[in-house]
């Protein structure tokens, strides 16, 4: 595989302020930047797909899942290498949906995946789905990069506007260089669990749902996150999968954080 041809972008349907706390839990060096109205983009600083046993699509699928499981906004991972390109969409606890094109643009995904993609992003079930359909058909003039650009064009109707220079298909090094000089861009670095949890608590407190994230419902949700995180982390460690191990660890962290937050707010309310 040609290392220079591999890259990925994580598109989050949320403002940077909402994305920042969850991004810390990935324990990766990233650059966070605005990407239109109600969208943010995360650009990886490193290239773990070159050092581990997993290709880029599996690594970023784990990241997207980790970001989405503890939030109410979807995460779209775009990825490409010398042979293929595609996307993975993660939304909450739902099963991820993805699509793949070969380098020459040959579709190897399922039409149903594209329709599910449109539904989960709240796209127009008629106009947007019709605009996505050509991406699932053979076209000798549209290679894998052109397919990803076509996908971005459809999402422009939702407010997505990738900053200039952050173009799918570009080498990871070039994306990283561009990201650092974008207006509003900021680094997201791992400084330990204490800082990550503090950032998450600050975001929860500042959010409109902060006063309501206590009680039986919150405790049940936290317990579900813990129950899902334990086997997922174990599975990721067994498979030596950094992406899915991270997803499990984030679930565990959100579960523990939720229980701790509930107890803290309950005590504060009682006093």
N, C-alpha and C positions, 0 to 999 in steps of 0.2 A: 504494500500500500504506500502511496506517495503521501508522506506526512504533511506536506505543504497544502494538500488539497482537502484536508479534514477540518471541519469547523462546526460550530453550533451556536444557536441563539435561543434564549428562553424568553418568551413573550408572556407577560402576565397582564390579565385584564383587571388592573387596579393601578392606582396612583403609586408612585415610588414610596411615599410615606407608609402605605399599607404593606408594601412588598418587603421593605427593609427588615423588619423584625424576623419574618419567616426565612428570609435569605440567609440570615446569620446562622441558622441551624444547619445549613448545608455544610458548614465547616470547609468552605472552598473560597478561594480568592476570586471575587467577581467585581464587575463594574456595573452599577445600576444607573439607568438614565431614563428620562421620560421618553415615551414613544407614541405621542399623540394624545387624544382626548380619552382619558380613562385607561390608558395602557402604559406599561413600563417594559423595558428590556433589560435583561441580565446577560452580560458578556463574560464568559469564562476567561480567567487569567491563565490558568494552567491547561494541560492537555492530558488528563488522567487516562483517556482512552489509548494513549500511546504507551503507558507504563503498566497498565493492568491487563487482565485477561479478557476484558470485554470491549467490544467495538463502541464507537461513539453513540450509536442509536440506543444501546442499552444503558449506557452511562447517563445520558440526558433524560431517558425515560424515568430512571430512578430519581433524578433531581426534580423533574416535573411532578412526579407523584408526591415526593417529600414536601414540595412547596404547596401543593393543592390540598393535602389531607387535612390540614389544620385551618383552612381558610374557606371563604364563601365565594372565591373567584377562581376561574379556570386558568390553567397554565399550558401554553402551547410551546413545545420544544421543536425547533427546526434543526435538522442535522444533515450533513452530507459528507461523503468521502469520495475516493477515486472511482468507486463502482456504483454507488447508489446515493439517493437522497430521499428525505421523507419528513414526516412530522409525527409527533405523539402528543395527544391532547389528554390532560389529566384534569379531573373535576371532582373534588371531594373524595368520597370513598368509592365512587363508581369505577368500574373497570376502564382502564385507559383505552383510547381508540387511536389508531394510527394508519398511515398510508405510506407506500414506498414506490419510488420510480427508479428504474435502472438509469445509469449515467446518460444513455441516449434518449431518455424520456419515456421509455416503455413502462406503462403502468403495470404493477404487480400487486396492487391492493384490491380490495373489494368495494364495489359501489356502495354497499350498505354502510361501510365505514365512513364514507364521505357524507352520507345523509345524517348519520349519527353525529358527526363532527358539526354539521350545520345546526342541528337541534340543540346540542349542548352549549353552543356559543350564542344561541338565540338569533340566528340568522333568519332572513325571510325564507319561509318554506317553499316559495315559488321562484322568485327572482334570483335570490342568492344561490339556491340549489341548482337552478338552470345555469348560472354562471360557473358553478363548480364542476358541472358534468363534463365539459371538454377536458378537464384535467384527468379524467378517468378513461379517456379514449386515446387510441394511437394517433400520433402526430409526428411525422418525420422532421418537422421544423421546430419542435419544442423539446429541448433536452431537459435533464433533471433540474438544472438551475432555472430554466424558464418556467417549469411547473411550480417551483416554490415562489417565484415572482408573481405568477398568476394567482396563487393562493393569497399572497399579501395584498394584491390588488382587490380581491373580493372583500377582504377584511377591512379595507380602507373605509368601507361604508359603516363600520362600527366605531370609527374614530382612530383606528390604528394608523400611525404614520412613522415608519422607521426613520431614524435620523440618517442624513446623508452619509454614505460610506459604510453603513451597517447593512450590507447587501448579502443575502443568502448566497452561498457558493464561494465567497471570498475566503482566503486562508485565515486561520485562527489568529496568527500574528498580526495580520493587517486589521482585523476586527478589533483586536485589543488596542492597537495604536490609535485607531479612530475613536474608540470609546473614551479614552482618557481625556480627549480634548473637546468632548461634546458639552454644550451648555447644560448645566444642571446635573452632570454626571458626578458620581461619588463612588469611592471604593467600598466594598463590603468584605470585611476580613473577619476571620474567626479569632476572637480574643478570649475564648473560654466560655464555659456554660454560664457562669455568673453574669457576664455582660450580656449574653444572648437572652437569658431569662429576664434580666432587668429591662432590656429593650422591648421584649414581648409584653411584659407587664405594663410598661408605660404606654404602649400602643393600645392595649386593652382598656386601660383606665381612660385614655383620651377618646376612645371610640364611643359611638352612640349606644352600643350594647353593653358597655362596661358595667353599669349598675344592675343588669339583668343576668349576668353570667354567674349566678350562684343558685343554690337550691338543688332539688332532686334531678331536674333535667340536665343541669351542668355536670353533676356527679355521674350520671349515667353516661353522658357523652365522653367524659374523661375515662371512665372505666372501659368503654368500647375502644377508645384509642389505645389504652394500655394492652387490652386483650389482642388487638390487631397488631400492635407494634412488636410484641415479644416474638411470635413465630416468624414475622417478616424479617426481623433483625437476625434471628437464628438462621433462617433460610439464606439470607444474604451473606452471612459469614461462612456458611457451609459452601456456598457457590463461589465464594471470593468475589462477590459482586459489590463494588463500592457504592453504586447508585442505589441498589435496593437495600443495602445495609443502612445507608443514610436515611432512606425513606422510613425504615423501621425505627431508627433512632429518633427521628423527628416525631413520629407518632408517640413513642414513649415519652419524649420530652413534653409534648403537648398534653398528654394525659396527666403526667405528674404536675405540670404547671397548672392545669385546670383544677386539680384537686387542691393544690396549695393555694391557688387564688380563691377558690370557694371557701376554704377554711379561714383564710385571712379576712375576706370580706364579711364572713359570718361573725367572726370574733369582733371585728370593728363595729359591725352593726349592733352586736350585743352590748358593747361597751358604750 
